[in-house]
């Protein structure tokens, strides 16, 4: 089960999200569903098109299936998704 405390160790694909803050003009406020993730980028579908946001430049709000909203700094989810779990140890 995904909770705000363990979100950074989970798969982010299919979660709804919003960019709360960004150092890149025009990204703040964009919302969508995460469709792909790489080491440095988060790709999300917004308005029928896929957009990309660099993790390091953004603060994200993820809307969890439980109804909770979790705010995460992009720098805390940097790295390949499959490697984030190894940070737990």
C-alpha positions in Angstrom: 0.0 0.0 0.0 1.3 3.4 -0.9 1.4 5.9 1.9 3.0 9.4 2.1 5.9 8.0 4.2 6.9 5.3 1.6 5.9 7.0 -1.7 9.5 7.6 -2.7 10.2 3.8 -2.7 7.1 2.9 -4.9 6.3 2.9 -8.6 5.0 6.3 -9.6 3.5 5.3 -12.9 -0.4 5.6 -13.0 -0.4 8.1 -10.1 -2.1 11.4 -10.6 0.1 14.3 -9.9 0.5 18.1 -10.0 3.6 20.2 -10.2 3.4 22.4 -7.1 6.5 24.5 -7.8 9.1 24.6 -10.6 12.2 26.6 -11.4 11.1 26.3 -15.0 8.6 28.8 -16.2 5.3 27.3 -17.4 5.5 23.9 -15.5 4.0 25.1 -12.2 0.4 24.0 -11.9 0.4 21.3 -14.6 -1.5 18.2 -13.7 -1.8 14.7 -15.2 -1.2 11.0 -14.7 2.4 9.7 -14.7 2.9 7.5 -17.7 6.7 7.0 -17.6 9.7 7.7 -15.5 13.4 7.9 -16.2 16.4 8.7 -14.0 15.9 12.5 -14.3 12.5 13.0 -15.9 8.9 12.4 -15.0 6.5 12.0 -18.0 2.8 12.6 -17.5 -0.2 12.8 -19.7 -2.0 16.2 -19.6 -4.8 17.2 -22.0 -4.2 14.3 -24.3 -0.5 14.8 -24.8 2.6 13.6 -22.9 4.6 16.3 -21.1 8.0 16.0 -19.4 9.2 17.5 -16.2 12.7 17.3 -14.9 12.6 15.9 -11.3 15.4 18.1 -10.0 13.6 21.4 -10.9 10.2 20.5 -9.5 8.2 19.9 -6.4 5.4 17.4 -7.1 2.1 16.7 -5.4 1.0 13.1 -5.8 -2.6 12.1 -5.3 -2.6 8.6 -3.7 -5.3 6.0 -4.2 -6.2 6.3 -0.5 -7.2 10.0 -1.1 -4.0 11.4 0.6 -2.0 14.1 -1.1 1.8 13.8 -0.8 4.2 16.6 -1.6 7.6 15.4 -2.7 10.7 17.3 -3.8 11.9 16.0 -7.1 15.4 15.7 -5.8 14.2 12.9 -3.4 13.0 10.8 -6.3 16.0 11.3 -8.5 17.5 8.2 -10.0 16.2 5.1 -11.8 12.9 3.9 -10.4 14.3 0.4 -9.8 17.2 1.7 -7.7 15.1 3.8 -5.3 14.3 0.7 -3.3 18.0 0.1 -2.6 18.1 3.5 -0.8 15.8 2.0 1.8 18.5 -0.2 3.2 
